Structures are given as C-alpha cells and as structure tokens.
Amino acid sequence: MNTENTSQEDFRFGYVSIVGRPNVGKSTLLNQILGQKVSIVTAKPQTTRQKLAGIKTTEQGQVVYVDTPGIHHTAKRALNRYMNRVAQASFRDVDMVMFLVEAGNWTRQDEFVAKALSSVDVPVMLVLNKIDLVPDKESLLGFVDQNFRDNSYSSIMMISAKNGSGVEALEQEVLKKLPFSRPFYDEDQFTDRSERFLAAEMIREQLTLRLHQELPYALTVQIEEFKRKGKLLTIGAIIWVERESQKQITIGKKGIVLKQVGSNARMVLEELFGEKIFLRLFVKVSRDWSDSDRLIERFGYTD
C-alpha cells in the first residue's frame, strides 16, 4: 500500500472517538480494527485510564481511532475524575464519535454517557457491541426501538468486537462519514503513543490479570529505564501501590507473584516490540496516590 501519491479527491482522513461506559469493549474493538494489540484488555472495568490513538491506514483512507476511559457518573477519587475528564474531552476536536453500548443491556451509566453526548456537534454513531452474547438477534430490534427511537444517531451498527463480526462494515461506515483529505501519519504508524507508554500499559495489564479484587485499581506502572544496547532492550519499571500490605501481595510469597507477572509481561512485550527484552520490576508504596491530583500527574496522568 502506498499513500504518497494519494489525492484529497479519493482519500479520507479523520479522528474518531470511541466512548462508552466501563467494560463495553472499547479497547477490544480498537485492537480488532488494528489487527494487533495496542490497548490493554481485562475483565476489570476501568482498565483503560488514558486515551490512546490507534491509526488504521488503508487504500481508502486513514482513520485515527481514539480509545478512551469508560465514563462513569460516580467519580470519587482524583484518578476517576481524571478519567472522566479525558473521556469527555475526546468529544472535541474529532470528526465523529462512536458510542459503544452492550447489546440488549441499557444502564444508568449508558444514560449518563448519552446525556454527555447530547451536545456534541459531530456525527454520533451508535454501536451495539457483544451481539455474540445475544441468542435472539431479533430481540435487538426491539431493544433499539425501545431505547433509541427518539435519538438522532447518524447510524446504528451491530458488532462483536471480540470475534470481529460486523467490524469491517463498521469501518466502511466510519470512512463514509469522514472528510476527504491526505493522511497525517505515516502509513506504517499504528499508534500515537510512545514505546515507554505501551510498555507500562502491558505490564499493568499483566498485574491486573494476576491480582484480584480491588488491588488493580490501587496500582500504576512507571517506566524508569528504557535502553537498547545491541540486540537487547532493557526495561526497568516501578509498580506503585497505595499500602504496604498491597506491596506484599504484589510481590507474593518469595517473590512468586512478581516473577509470574514479569515473565508474562516480558513475553507480551517481546511480541509487541519484536526484540529480546530484559525486564526489571520494583514495587514501591505511594500512599493514596490515586486520590492526589499532584501524584497522578507525577505518574503520567496528564490532561
């Protein structure tokens, strides 16, 4: 594929924000569209904390899909308020918004997001995700009629981000609504985020998958070393938690938990970067960091 000689008459470019309540599949959809993993995915709500742009370039156009944190109406801590700000700020300076909801399941959180979107002045596409979990597909027509009959969405699409059903049609519908323009990014660029950011996220994903209950919400990852020498990439990361007891859980008896997380994270990172990686993990305590505007900014959560 070569976009160097592409003219504005036959090529489209634009920014598309993917929004919705927590755990509706926004990150899964982004990874499915890109055909590779850039956004971390776990069963835990609010896994995504910062916006991340995934760039998809085809012969027809270049679309910058912006993955965002889940929007929630109860934002008690500084980190939750930050995530809401980031998600709602993504409504601006984009060409369209994709509003993801879970097929057959409309909640108060969805209602909160819909209200926030009511003043958006760009097209809003409603996307019903997880249709693979609905045995009676005909019931979805009633679900749409009951909940969205009076809303002016530019279009309504039904997909399964997990298995890819309907995603290609979704991409074509998105392209049709974007302006004609030359591409902004190189055709081989797939995200706007740095390698350091991706490394921190992949480590945090493995921590979230390994640890239980509320601990994933109390930890964050900060990269302090990222060095290439010869054929080896050395990454040093600090895992910040809020309590000494959380530090012990994260390390595990005789360091077993930290070793497992490190081993799994290293494999994911080697696949992502395509090179041999030496990974060092350290666990430190920063009391109540997730409820401090100063500390969340220090750890990289900046608007």
Protein Blocks (a to p, Z undefined) as FASTA:
>chain_A
ZZklpcfklcccdddddeddehiopmmmmmmmnopafbdcdfbehkbmbdcddddddfkb
ccdddddddddfbdfbfklmmmmmmmmmmmgopabdcddddehiacfklmmmmmmmmmpc
bdcddddehklmmmblmlmmmmmmmmmmmpccfbdcdddfknopoklmmmmmmmmmpccd
ddfbdfkbcbfbdfklmmmmmmmmmmmmmpgcjlmmmgccddfbdcdehjbccddddddd
fbfklmmmmnogghlmmmmmmmmmmmmmmmmnopacdddddddddehklmcfklmmmnop
aZZ
